[in-house]
Amino acid sequence: MSESNIFKVLSDKQRRDILELLKDGRKSAGEIASILDTTPQALSYHLRLLKNSNLVLEYKIKNFIYYEINLTVFDELILWIEQLRGDKK
């Protein structure tokens, strides 16, 4: 996914809140929904966008689905931003 699409996904506060929750480790959709006080439908929409942009990874363990932040995408964004800066130090 291009940087512009990732920034578009990150522009929504609800999705940023989900990422903030996931920085502490894997959580189920139920845990995320109850902490953020959101409906399952709204959460599903936001998680789908986060997964499609590879910002969130999905893990299935038995009958449960857990979500985890994918830091490699953020590492790539940081590298891209640093390349924009060039050698201006």
Secondary structure as UniProt FT lines:
FT   HELIX           3..10
FT   HELIX           13..22
FT   TURN            23..24
FT   STRAND          27..28
FT   HELIX           29..36
FT   HELIX           40..52
FT   TURN            53..54
FT   STRAND          56..61
FT   TURN            62..63
FT   STRAND          64..69
FT   HELIX           71..85
FT   TURN            86..87
//
